[in-house]
Amino acid sequence: MLSQPIKTSVCNPCFVYGTLMAPEVLTTLIGRLPKMQSPAFLPAIYSRHPVVDQVYPGVIQRVDNLHIESFSTNNLSSWEDVKSLCVEGMVLSELSPAEMKVFSWYEDDDYTRTTVPVLINNGQGIEAINADVYIWSAGNELLDLDSSWSYEIFRSTKLDLYLESTVRPCKMEVDRLGF
């Protein structure tokens, strides 16, 4: 169920690609489901990898031998190109500054909030919109660069324990801090 943001001031849309894609995580952290647009994609210059010994991912600029300049939005001619080459996630919108503060605290110092173009299907074709995204900044050595993170596997095998061991304690701390 969608509900209204906590405050009338609204932030940039936020692209999420990991645990924040789970409605249960969102409702636990901010007490509601914001407006969601799915699927949405980061440009192909980014890749998503599991964080070593964790259940969540990080997104970084590609480190493989692909030619980054060949991945401009203009070169993606079809939605199938986007789906096969880009990091899938969703765009959350109508978020309040207080809710974004909670997300920033949740993502902690391992991630840097950055505004990037995100690709969506607007019903008439591919459109790039600007959205905030949390880019992994704690070092590539902490990522399993040989693997790609799967939301479906996280959801089916790790979500319940993650909610109990990480998200609910995080929410308690957010409440204690008065966000």
C-alpha positions in Angstrom: 0.0 0.0 0.0 1.4 3.4 -0.9 1.2 6.2 1.6 2.2 9.8 1.8 5.7 11.0 2.5 6.4 12.1 6.1 7.0 15.7 5.1 5.8 17.8 2.2 9.4 18.5 0.9 10.3 15.8 -1.7 13.8 14.7 -2.7 15.2 13.4 -5.9 14.0 9.9 -6.9 16.3 7.2 -5.4 17.4 4.2 -7.4 17.7 1.1 -5.3 19.4 -2.2 -6.4 19.7 -4.4 -3.3 18.0 -4.9 0.0 16.0 -1.7 -0.3 14.1 -3.3 -3.2 12.3 -5.5 -0.7 9.0 -3.9 0.4 9.5 -5.4 3.9 12.8 -3.6 4.3 11.3 -0.3 3.2 8.2 -0.5 5.5 10.4 -1.5 8.4 12.8 1.4 7.9 10.5 4.2 6.9 7.1 2.9 7.9 5.6 3.0 4.4 6.0 2.0 0.8 7.0 5.0 -1.3 6.0 5.3 -5.0 8.0 2.6 -6.8 8.8 2.3 -10.5 10.2 -1.1 -11.6 12.1 -2.1 -13.5 14.7 0.6 -13.7 18.3 0.3 -14.7 21.7 1.9 -13.9 23.7 2.6 -17.1 25.9 -0.3 -18.2 29.1 1.5 -16.9 28.0 0.1 -13.5 28.1 -3.5 -12.2 26.5 -5.1 -9.0 28.4 -7.5 -6.9 27.9 -9.2 -3.5 29.8 -7.8 -0.6 32.1 -10.5 0.7 30.5 -12.4 3.7 27.4 -10.3 3.5 23.9 -10.7 2.0 23.8 -7.3 0.3 25.5 -5.9 -2.8 27.5 -2.9 -3.8 27.4 -1.2 -7.2 30.7 0.1 -8.7 31.8 1.4 -12.0 32.7 -1.6 -14.2 36.2 -3.0 -13.7 36.1 -5.5 -16.6 37.5 -5.0 -20.0 34.3 -3.7 -21.6 34.6 -0.4 -23.4 32.7 2.0 -21.2 32.3 4.6 -24.0 30.3 2.1 -26.0 27.6 2.0 -23.2 26.2 5.5 -23.5 22.4 5.7 -23.2 22.3 6.6 -26.9 23.8 3.2 -27.9 21.1 1.3 -26.1 18.5 1.0 -28.8 16.0 -1.4 -27.2 14.6 -2.3 -23.8 16.2 -5.7 -24.3 19.6 -4.1 -24.7 19.0 -2.3 -21.4 17.9 -5.4 -19.6 20.8 -7.5 -20.7 23.6 -4.9 -20.1 22.5 -2.8 -17.1 22.0 -3.2 -13.4 18.4 -3.8 -12.6 16.6 -2.1 -9.7 13.7 0.2 -9.0 13.2 3.9 -8.6 11.6 5.1 -5.3 10.0 8.6 -5.5 8.1 11.0 -3.3 10.7 10.4 -0.5 11.0 13.1 2.2 14.4 14.4 3.3 13.9 12.5 6.6 13.4 9.3 4.7 16.5 9.9 2.7 18.4 10.6 5.9 17.3 7.2 7.2 18.5 5.5 3.9 21.9 7.3 4.2 22.3 6.1 7.8 21.2 2.6 6.8 23.7 2.5 3.9 26.5 4.0 6.2 30.0 5.0 5.2 30.4 2.1 2.8 28.3 3.9 0.2 28.4 7.3 -1.3 25.1 8.9 -2.4 25.5 10.1 -6.0 23.1 11.4 -8.6 23.3 9.5 -11.8 21.1 9.0 -14.9 18.8 6.0 -14.5 17.0 4.3 -17.4 13.3 3.7 -17.3 10.7 2.6 -19.8 8.3 5.5 -20.0 5.8 3.6 -22.1 7.1 5.1 -25.4 10.7 4.1 -25.1 13.8 4.4 -23.0 14.1 7.6 -20.9 17.0 8.7 -18.7 16.0 10.4 -15.4 18.3 11.6 -12.7 18.1 9.7 -9.4 20.2 9.4 -6.3 21.9 6.0 -5.9 24.2 4.6 -3.2 27.5 3.6 -4.9 29.9 1.3 -3.1 32.9 3.2 -1.8 34.5 0.9 0.7 36.9 -0.7 -1.8 36.6 -3.3 -4.5 38.6 -5.8 -2.4 35.5 -6.2 -0.3 33.3 -7.2 -3.2 33.1 -10.6 -4.9 33.9 -9.2 -8.4 33.5 -12.7 -10.0 29.8 -12.9 -9.0 26.7 -10.9 -9.5 24.2 -10.4 -6.7 20.6 -11.8 -7.1 17.6 -10.1 -5.6 15.6 -13.3 -6.1 18.0 -15.4 -4.2 18.3 -12.8 -1.4 14.5 -12.6 -1.2 13.9 -16.3 -1.1 16.8 -17.4 1.2 18.1 -14.4 3.2 15.3 -11.8 3.7 13.7 -13.1 6.9 17.0 -13.4 8.8 18.2 -10.1 7.4 15.0 -8.3 8.6 15.5 -9.8 12.1 19.2 -9.4 12.5 19.9 -6.1 10.6 16.8 -4.1 9.5 14.8 -4.1 12.7 17.8 -3.3 14.9 18.7 -0.5 12.4 15.2 0.9 12.8 15.4 0.8 16.6 18.6 2.8 16.3 17.1 5.3 13.9 14.2 5.8 16.3 16.6 6.2 19.2 18.6 8.8 17.3 15.4 10.7 16.4 15.6 10.7 12.7 
